[in-house]
Amino acid sequence: MITQTKKSRTTREKHPPVVSDTPESRQNPSKGLKGSHEKALSMLWSESVRWSSKMW
């Protein structure tokens, strides 16, 4: 289990930190915080895509 120390405080306010919960992190558990950062970016990306698709 990967524990987040500094980042977890800020991310917990918006959503519970999900670490090693996606198939990507299951394949590559050694990513650690870098993986969670990429996950946050991809989540932002998918969120914006969903938003833009609603606009059209």
C-alpha positions as CSV (number, residue, x, y, z in Angstrom):
1,M,0.0,0.0,0.0
2,I,1.4,3.4,-1.0
3,T,0.9,6.1,1.6
4,Q,0.8,9.8,0.5
5,T,2.0,12.3,3.1
6,K,2.0,15.8,1.8
7,K,-0.3,15.5,-1.2
8,S,-3.1,13.5,0.6
9,R,-4.2,16.5,2.6
10,T,-5.0,18.6,-0.4
11,T,-6.5,15.8,-2.5
12,R,-8.7,14.4,0.2
13,E,-10.8,17.6,0.2
14,K,-11.8,17.1,-3.4
15,H,-11.9,13.3,-3.5
16,P,-10.5,10.4,-1.6
17,P,-7.0,9.6,-2.8
18,V,-7.2,6.5,-5.0
19,V,-3.8,4.8,-5.1
20,S,-3.2,1.5,-6.9
21,D,-6.9,1.2,-7.8
22,T,-6.6,1.5,-11.6
23,P,-5.4,-1.3,-13.9
24,E,-2.5,0.9,-14.8
25,S,-1.2,1.2,-11.2
26,R,-1.9,-2.5,-10.7
27,Q,0.4,-3.2,-13.6
28,N,3.0,-0.7,-12.4
29,P,2.7,-0.4,-8.6
30,S,6.3,1.0,-8.4
31,K,5.2,4.3,-9.9
32,G,4.1,5.5,-6.5
33,L,3.4,9.3,-6.3
34,K,4.3,9.8,-9.9
35,G,1.5,7.4,-10.9
36,S,-1.0,9.2,-8.7
37,H,0.1,12.5,-10.3
38,E,-0.4,11.1,-13.8
39,K,-3.8,9.7,-12.6
40,A,-4.8,13.2,-11.4
41,L,-3.8,14.6,-14.7
42,S,-5.7,12.0,-16.7
43,M,-8.7,12.5,-14.4
44,L,-8.6,16.2,-15.1
45,W,-8.3,15.4,-18.8
46,S,-11.2,13.0,-18.9
47,E,-13.3,15.4,-16.9
48,S,-12.6,18.3,-19.4
49,V,-13.4,15.9,-22.3
50,R,-16.7,15.0,-20.7
51,W,-17.4,18.6,-20.1
52,S,-16.7,19.6,-23.7
53,S,-18.8,16.7,-25.0
54,K,-21.7,18.0,-23.0
55,M,-21.3,21.4,-24.5
56,W,-21.7,20.1,-28.1
